[in-house]
């Protein structure tokens, strides 16, 4: 249960920074989703280059890479002019 809360918090932080840097307006829900997707993408990329050692469960640069992943997702989203669902 604590992992889910941690993912939401990191997702929110990464999404907030990414949307501020990309000058995008999103709701809180989409900000969290953006950050979580960015975390997944960033984590996959960092594990390709530097697999975790086993001492800890978290990668040292997790939040920074999550932000970079969220920025990449927003860039691709704007590049292909995709629209968020209204709801």
URKA-V532532 format. One line per field, one symbol per residue. ss: DSSP state (a for helix, b for strand, c for the rest). phi: phi as a letter, one per 20 degrees, with the letter a starting at -180 (. if undefined). burial: 1 if it has 16 or more other ideal C-beta (glycine too) atoms within 10 Angstrom, else 0. Layout:
ss=???
phi=???
burial=???
//
This chain:
ss=caaaaaaaaaaaaaaaaaaaaccccccaaaaaaaaaaaaaaaaaaaaaaccccccccccccaaaaaaaaaaaaaaaaaacccccccc
phi=.ffffffffffffffffffffelddcfffffffgffffffffffffffebfffofcedfgdfffffffffffffffgffeledffea
burial=000000100111111111100101010000111111111011100100000000000010001011111111110000000000000
//
